[in-house]
Amino acid sequence: MSDQHIDPAGNTQAFRAFANAREQEAAAKPKKSPLVPVIAVVAAIVVVGVVAFLLLQ
């Protein structure tokens, strides 16, 4: 049988603990820099350009 008495303070405390844990986890992760993908795209464009130049000579 289910309990007829629900403790709202317990639920609120559990939610606050969950929310605080998520905030701390998000703050602990380093933010990723878009530098690596940008360099990869530029390098790919340069390679395609060099190959196209060599083929058209």
N, C-alpha and C positions, 0 to 999 in steps of 0.2 A: 504494500500500500504506500501511496505517496504521503509525504509529510504535509499537513495542512498549514503549518507555520513556515513561511519563507522569510528569511532574514535579509532584508534589502541592504543592510550595511555589509554583510558578507559578500554579496554579489558586487557591490560597488567597490569594495576593497580588492576583490579579485580582478575586476576590470581595470582599476587604476594600476595594479601591479603589472598586468599585461600591457597596458598602454605605456607605462614607464619603461618596461623592458624593451619594447619595440623602438621607442625613442632613443634609448641608449645604444641599441644595436645599430640603428641607422647612423648615429653620430660616430660610432666607432669605425664604420667602414670608410676607407679613404675614397674621395671622389675621383672618378676616373677622368683622365684628361683625354680630349679628343685628338691629341697630337699624333698618336700612333696611326689611327685610321687615315688622318689627313696625309701623313707622310707616305702611307701605302698607296693612296690614290694618286698622289703626285708622282711617285715612282712608277706606277703602272702607266700613267699618261706619258711619261718620258720614254719608257721602254717601247710603247706602241709607236710613239713618234719616231724613235730611232729606227725601228724595224721598217716602218712605212718609208722613211727616207732612204734606207738602204735598198729596199725593193724597187723604188721608183727611179733609182739612178741608172 
